[in-house]
Amino acid sequence: MDTKEYKELRSSMETGFAHAKSEREELRKSMEIGFASSKSEVDELRNSMNTGFGDVKMKIFEVEGRITAIEEKMADKNDINKILKAVDAYAHKADKYFQEHKILSGQFKRHEGWLKKIAVKTDTKLDY
């Protein structure tokens, strides 16, 4: 290979390398812009998710507070047992009252019958 061919080959290679370097730089810049855009989108998505999770956390705290309030007000087994005992005691007293009332009613009717017999024997008129 003579000097002229060598110089042409060298010049062609240098031109090719310069062109490849230029394309590589353009590709690098394009990738940097793309990565910056992707990073921006990822950052926006991260911020949106953080805001959304913050809202979810607030809702969870609200629900936990409401559950705690319900648990504090809610009757437990001891409360229900106290109520059932009170109802049973009342039912027992009411039953005794009705039995006593039935007995007294019978006594009243018997006394009324005796008074009517006495009134007949003594010839006394009863006013009702």
Secondary structure, 3 states (H helix, E strand, C coil): CCHHHHHHHHHHHHHHHHHHHHHHHHHHHHHHHHHHHHHHHHHHHHHHHHHHHHHHHHHHHHHHHHHHHHHHHCCCHHHHHHHHHHHHHHHHHHHHHHHHHHHHHHHHHHHHHHHHHHHHHCCCCCCC
